Amino acid sequence: IFMLYPLAIQAGDRNTAFGVIVPDLPGFFSAGDTYQDALVNAREAISLHLASLADMGLDSPSGLTADHYINNPEYQGWLWDVVEV
């Protein structure tokens, strides 16, 4: 079963990595030197996070749509993408 998770991405530059959070996974954070690296790293980290939840006998949280978060002032200025896990 594949799930879609929205990613909130804080833009990076030459000195700062792109930061990624998944609002549906509290406490989750990932990063990458480029936008693409950030997406790839986030997908891998989400997979490991969900596997860890499964090992503990916990259900994986359902991902809401990015539309649910886009207008939230907490994420103002963040970029959005969606990853399939």
Residue pairs with C-beta under 8 A, 6 or more apart in sequence:
2 84
2 85
3 60
3 62
3 63
3 84
3 85
4 63
4 82
4 83
4 84
4 85
5 22
5 24
5 25
5 46
5 63
5 82
5 83
5 85
6 22
6 23
6 24
6 63
6 64
6 65
6 66
6 68
6 69
6 80
6 81
6 82
7 20
7 21
7 22
7 39
7 42
7 80
7 81
7 82
7 83
8 20
8 21
8 22
8 23
8 69
8 75
8 78
8 79
8 80
9 18
9 19
9 20
9 35
9 38
9 39
9 78
9 79
9 80
9 81
10 18
10 19
10 20
10 21
10 78
10 79
11 18
11 79
12 18
12 19
12 31
12 32
12 33
12 34
12 35
12 38
17 31
17 32
17 33
17 38
18 31
18 32
18 33
18 34
18 35
18 37
18 38
19 29
19 30
19 31
19 38
20 29
20 30
20 31
20 32
20 38
20 39
20 41
20 42
21 28
21 29
21 30
22 28
22 42
22 46
22 63
23 64
23 69
23 75
24 61
24 62
24 63
24 64
25 46
25 49
25 61
28 45
28 46
28 49
30 38
30 41
30 42
30 45
30 46
31 38
31 41
32 38
32 39
32 40
32 41
32 42
35 79
39 81
39 83
42 83
43 83
43 84
43 85
46 83
46 85
47 85
50 60
50 85
53 59
53 60
54 60
66 80
66 81
66 82
69 75
69 80
70 80
